[in-house]
C-alpha cells in the first residue's frame, strides 16, 4: 500500500480580536498574510471575502472517468508532493492504476511531486475498496486536502 508520511507544518501566528469600537470580531492572519495577498492577486479576487469564499469552495474539480479496457484495477501509485516549508503544500496530486490486462490509467491531476512505489498487486478480483486520509480545512493555514489513500483487494 502507498504510505505517505506528512511532515509537521509551522503554525501561523494568527489570532482573533474583538474590535470594541466597531463592535466586530477581527481575525489577524499574522504570518499567513503574504500567502493571502498572493492568492488574492493570483486569482484576481478583489476582496478578502472573495478570498475566503475561494478557500472554502474551490477544492478541486472532477476529471473524466477512466475505465480499464478489460478486466479490473490491480495496483496503484500515488503522486505526492513533499512538505514545501513556507511554500504551498499540495500533498496527493495524482494517481496511476494498472489494469489486469496490463494497461495503465492515470488521473487528471498535476505532475507535482513524485510517484510512490506500486502497491501490492491485487490478484483474483482486483481492487474493490478505498480508504482516504483527508486534512480538514485549516482556515488561514495551508490546506492540503487529500494526503494518502489505501486500496483494498476483493480477495
N, C-alpha and C positions, 0 to 999 in steps of 0.2 A: 504494500500500500504506500501511497505517497504521504510522507510526513513532512510538514513544513514547520520549522522552528521559527517563531516570531520573536525578534529582539524587543526589549523594552524601549519605548519611545520616551523622550523627555516630556515632562508635563509643561503645559503652557501656563505662564504666570497670569491667570485671569481671576477676576473677582466680580461679585455682584454688589452694587452700591445703591443705596436709596437716596435719590435726589429730593430732599425735603422742600426746596424752593419751588420746583416744578411739579412736585407730587408724582414722580415717576421713578421706576426702577431702571437703573442704568447698568449695563454689563460692560466692564472693562475687559477687552480681549487681550490686553497685555502683549506678550511675545508673539501672539498669533496675528498681530496687526498687519505685518508685512505680507503674510500669506493671504489674508483677507483682501488687502489692497490689490495684490497681484491678480487674484481671482476676479475681482471687480473689473479690473482693466482688461484681462484676457477674454472674459466672456461678455464684455460690453454691458455690464449690469450697472445701471445708473444710480441705484440707491442701495443702502445697506439692507433694506427689506428684500430687495430683489436677490441679493447675495444669499441671505438667509433662506429664502424660498428655493433657490437653486440648490443649496446644500441639502435641503430636506427632501427635494423632489426629483433629483436627477441621477439616481444611482443606476446607470447602465441602460442599455437598450437590448431588446430581444433580437437575436440574429436568426437567419434562416434555419429550418430544421435540416439536420443531416441524417441520412439513413445508410446503413450498411447495404451494399448492392445485393448481398445474400448473407444469410447467417445472422450473427449477433456480435455484440461487443465482447471482447475477451480480456483486454488490458488497457491501461491508460497512462499518460504522463501529464503532470500538471506544470504549467509555466508560471513561475513565481519570481517576483522581483524582491530582492533582499531589502532590509532596512536601509532607508536613504538619509538617515541623520536629520538635518534640518530641512531637507527637500521633501517633496510629496511622496508618501508611501502608497503603493498600489496593491501589494501582496499578490494574490492569484489573478492572472491576466488572461489565461487561455488554457485549453485542454486539448489533448490529442488522444484518440482512441484507435485501437487496432481491431479490425473485424475478423471473425473466424475464418473467412476465406482469404485474408491477407491484406485487404485494402486498409488505408489509413484515413481517418476522418479528423479534421481539425476545426475547432470552434472559430468564431469570427472575432475573437478578442485581439489584444495587441501583442506585439513582439517583445514587450518589455520583460526583462528577467530571463531566466534560463529554464529549460525543460528539466524536470527531475527524472530519475530513473523510471523505467517501465515498472508498473505494479506487478504483483503476482498474477500469472495467467489464470483466468477462469476457464477451466476445461469443461466439457459437458454442455451446459446450457448457457454459459456466459454470465455477464453482469446483470443483476436484476435489482440491486438496491444501492442507495446512495445516502451518505451522511455528510453534512456540511458544517464547517466552522465559520460563522459569520460574526464579525465585530459589530456591536451595537453602534449607532451614530454617536460620535464623540462631541457633538456640539461645535465648539470652536476648535477642538483638537483635530488631528489628522485622521480622517476616516479611511479605512481600507476595505470595508465590506467583506467579501469572500476571502478567507485566509487559507483554508485547507479543505480537502474532500477525502472521504473514504468510500470505496466502492465495495459492494458485497456480491459474492458469487451465488448463483442459483443452486449449485450442488450442495 
